[in-house]
Amino acid sequence: MNFSSDLLLINKPAGCSSMDVIRAIRRLTRIKKVGHAGTLDPLATGLLLVCTGKNTKKITELTNLPKKYQATINFTAFSETDDAEGVITPVAISTIPTLDQIKTVLENNFLGEIEQLPPKYSAIKINGERAYNLARKGETPELKPRNITITKLNILSYNWPLLELEVACSKGTYIRSLARDLGLKLKTGGYLQQLTRTAIGDYTLAQAQEIDVYPNKKLNSTTKD
């Protein structure tokens, strides 16, 4: 495993947080100054850009790059965390949407610059405290919609109740929120079952190296960092 570069392209495995990857790299390289350019939730896999040493000055620039994802959305339920980690609430569905109906809803409501409400279990700070910490206490974080841009929504497959979707979007886009909001528009459920980040700017997952963070680590269902 080569950690000689100041910019590391890591394929984050499922079951660990982005900060777990940073801690592992610090441990393996003995470099203290390490940071990442864009969080992936524990459930998610895929490309994580990690900067070390002086290259940490580029983190903001790298974080602002557009992202690409492959997502699997489950229409049978909603989730407390908007993904498969949270408490799942099944939804009674009267009519199964067709592929054409899904395409129309995506094109009419989610392409271009839109307002998106972040998940309540997110790392956004509210009065100095993370939203997920407030949610864990039973409070309802007062989150505000944010302007984001989605430039591509390509349906890869649809076999009820699962939709596999390719998404190209701006910084700050929550694919969990997209899954939830798509379900609301379709009058079904909607939560993110699986997510892989495939690109950040011109950096791709194909260029990334594997890392064994904590082989026996259990997924924390309420921490999103």
C-alpha positions as CSV (number, residue, x, y, z in Angstrom):
1,M,0.0,0.0,0.0
2,N,1.6,3.3,-1.1
3,F,1.1,6.3,1.1
4,S,4.0,8.3,-0.3
5,S,1.8,11.0,-2.0
6,D,0.5,14.1,-0.2
7,L,-2.9,13.4,-1.9
8,L,-4.3,9.9,-1.3
9,L,-7.3,8.5,-3.2
10,I,-8.9,6.0,-0.8
11,N,-11.7,3.6,-1.5
12,K,-13.6,3.9,1.8
13,P,-15.1,0.6,2.9
14,A,-18.6,0.4,4.5
15,G,-18.9,0.3,8.3
16,C,-16.4,3.1,9.1
17,S,-16.6,6.8,9.2
18,S,-14.5,9.2,7.1
19,M,-12.7,10.1,10.3
20,D,-11.9,6.5,11.0
21,V,-10.0,6.5,7.6
22,I,-8.1,9.6,8.7
23,R,-7.1,8.0,12.0
24,A,-6.0,4.8,10.2
25,I,-3.8,6.8,7.8
26,R,-2.3,8.7,10.7
27,R,-1.5,5.5,12.4
28,L,0.0,3.9,9.3
29,T,2.0,6.9,8.2
30,R,2.7,8.5,11.5
31,I,1.8,11.8,9.9
32,K,-0.3,14.0,12.2
33,K,-1.5,16.5,9.7
34,V,-4.2,14.6,7.8
35,G,-7.6,15.6,6.5
36,H,-10.3,14.6,4.0
37,A,-12.1,16.6,1.3
38,G,-15.7,15.6,1.7
39,T,-17.4,13.2,4.1
40,L,-18.9,9.8,3.4
41,D,-21.3,8.4,5.9
42,P,-20.5,5.0,7.5
43,L,-22.9,3.2,5.2
44,A,-21.4,4.7,2.1
45,T,-18.4,3.4,0.1
46,G,-16.2,4.9,-2.5
47,L,-13.8,7.7,-3.2
48,L,-12.4,9.7,-0.3
49,L,-9.7,12.3,-1.0
50,V,-7.2,12.5,1.8
51,C,-4.6,15.2,2.1
52,T,-1.5,15.0,4.3
53,G,1.1,17.5,5.3
54,K,1.2,20.8,3.4
55,N,-1.4,19.5,1.0
56,T,-4.1,19.9,3.6
57,K,-4.2,23.6,2.5
58,K,-6.0,22.3,-0.6
59,I,-8.8,20.7,1.3
60,T,-11.3,23.5,0.7
61,E,-10.5,23.6,-3.0
62,L,-10.9,19.9,-3.3
63,T,-14.1,19.8,-1.2
64,N,-15.7,22.3,-3.7
65,L,-15.3,20.0,-6.6
66,P,-18.4,18.3,-8.1
67,K,-19.2,14.8,-7.1
68,K,-20.6,11.6,-8.8
69,Y,-22.4,8.8,-7.0
70,Q,-24.1,5.5,-7.7
71,A,-27.1,5.1,-5.3
72,T,-29.7,2.5,-4.6
73,I,-33.0,3.8,-3.4
74,N,-35.6,1.6,-1.6
75,F,-39.2,2.8,-2.1
76,T,-40.9,0.6,0.5
77,A,-40.2,2.7,3.6
78,F,-38.9,5.9,5.1
79,S,-35.9,5.9,7.6
80,E,-35.1,8.0,10.6
81,T,-31.7,8.7,9.1
82,D,-32.9,8.7,5.5
83,D,-30.7,5.6,4.9
84,A,-30.5,2.0,5.8
85,E,-28.8,2.7,9.2
86,G,-31.8,4.2,10.8
87,V,-35.2,3.0,12.2
88,I,-37.2,1.9,9.1
89,T,-40.9,2.8,8.9
90,P,-42.7,0.8,6.2
91,V,-45.2,2.6,4.0
92,A,-48.5,1.3,2.6
93,I,-48.2,1.8,-1.2
94,S,-51.4,1.8,-3.2
95,T,-49.8,2.1,-6.7
96,I,-46.3,1.1,-7.7
97,P,-44.7,3.9,-9.9
98,T,-43.7,3.1,-13.4
99,L,-40.2,3.8,-14.8
100,D,-41.7,6.6,-16.9
101,Q,-43.3,8.2,-13.9
102,I,-40.0,8.1,-12.0
103,K,-38.1,9.6,-14.9
104,T,-40.7,12.4,-15.1
105,V,-40.5,13.2,-11.4
106,L,-36.7,13.2,-11.4
107,E,-36.6,15.5,-14.4
108,N,-39.2,17.9,-13.2
109,N,-38.2,18.2,-9.6
110,F,-34.6,17.3,-9.0
111,L,-32.5,18.4,-12.0
112,G,-30.6,21.8,-12.0
113,E,-30.4,24.2,-9.0
114,I,-32.9,23.2,-6.3
115,E,-33.5,23.7,-2.6
116,Q,-32.7,20.6,-0.5
117,L,-33.4,20.0,3.2
118,P,-30.5,18.1,4.8
119,P,-31.2,15.0,6.9
120,K,-31.7,15.6,10.6
121,Y,-28.9,13.0,11.2
122,S,-26.2,15.1,9.5
123,A,-23.0,16.7,10.6
124,I,-24.3,20.3,10.0
125,K,-23.7,22.5,13.0
126,I,-26.7,24.2,14.7
127,N,-25.6,26.7,17.4
128,G,-22.3,24.9,17.6
129,E,-23.7,21.4,17.9
130,R,-23.9,18.7,15.3
131,A,-27.5,18.0,14.0
132,Y,-27.0,14.3,14.6
133,N,-26.2,14.9,18.3
134,L,-29.4,16.9,18.7
135,A,-31.4,14.2,17.0
136,R,-29.9,11.5,19.2
137,K,-31.1,13.5,22.2
138,G,-34.7,13.4,20.9
139,E,-34.6,17.0,19.7
140,T,-35.6,18.1,16.2
141,P,-32.8,20.1,14.6
142,E,-33.9,23.3,12.9
143,L,-32.4,22.7,9.6
144,K,-32.8,25.1,6.7
145,P,-33.0,24.2,3.0
146,R,-29.8,24.8,1.0
147,N,-29.3,25.5,-2.6
148,I,-27.6,22.7,-4.4
149,T,-27.2,21.7,-8.1
150,I,-27.8,18.3,-9.6
151,T,-26.5,18.1,-13.2
152,K,-27.2,14.4,-14.0
153,L,-29.7,11.8,-12.9
154,N,-29.3,8.6,-14.9
155,I,-31.4,5.6,-14.1
156,L,-29.2,2.5,-14.2
157,S,-31.9,0.0,-13.3
158,Y,-35.4,-0.2,-11.8
159,N,-36.7,-3.4,-10.3
160,W,-39.4,-2.6,-7.7
161,P,-38.8,-1.6,-5.0
162,L,-35.2,-0.7,-5.8
163,L,-34.0,2.1,-8.1
164,E,-30.3,2.3,-9.0
165,L,-29.4,5.9,-9.9
166,E,-26.2,7.7,-11.1
167,V,-26.0,11.2,-9.7
168,A,-23.7,14.1,-10.6
169,C,-24.0,17.0,-8.2
170,S,-22.5,19.9,-6.5
171,K,-20.8,20.1,-3.1
172,G,-23.3,19.9,-0.2
173,T,-25.8,17.6,-1.9
174,Y,-27.2,14.8,0.3
175,I,-28.1,11.7,-1.7
176,R,-30.1,10.6,1.4
177,S,-32.3,13.6,1.1
178,L,-32.7,13.0,-2.6
179,A,-33.9,9.4,-1.8
180,R,-36.4,10.7,0.8
181,D,-37.7,13.5,-1.3
182,L,-38.1,11.3,-4.4
183,G,-40.2,8.9,-2.3
184,L,-42.4,11.8,-1.1
185,K,-43.0,13.0,-4.6
186,L,-43.9,9.5,-5.8
187,K,-46.1,8.9,-2.8
188,T,-44.1,5.9,-1.8
189,G,-41.4,5.4,0.8
190,G,-37.9,6.5,0.0
191,Y,-34.6,5.8,1.7
192,L,-31.0,5.3,0.6
193,Q,-30.1,1.6,0.7
194,Q,-26.6,1.8,-0.7
195,L,-24.2,4.6,-1.9
196,T,-20.9,4.7,-3.7
197,R,-19.0,7.8,-4.6
198,T,-17.4,7.2,-7.9
199,A,-15.7,10.6,-8.7
200,I,-14.7,13.9,-7.2
201,G,-13.8,16.4,-10.0
202,D,-11.4,14.5,-12.3
203,Y,-10.4,12.0,-9.6
204,T,-12.1,8.6,-9.9
205,L,-12.8,5.6,-7.8
206,A,-10.8,3.5,-10.3
207,Q,-7.7,5.3,-9.2
208,A,-8.3,4.7,-5.5
209,Q,-6.5,2.2,-3.2
210,E,-8.0,0.0,-0.6
211,I,-7.5,0.4,3.1
212,D,-8.3,-1.9,6.0
213,V,-9.5,0.5,8.6
214,Y,-11.0,-1.5,11.5
215,P,-11.9,-5.0,10.3
216,N,-14.2,-5.7,13.2
217,K,-15.8,-2.3,13.6
218,K,-19.5,-2.2,13.9
219,L,-21.6,0.4,12.1
220,N,-22.7,3.3,14.4
221,S,-26.3,4.0,13.3
222,T,-26.5,7.5,14.6
223,T,-23.2,9.1,13.9
224,K,-22.7,11.0,10.6
225,D,-19.3,12.6,10.3
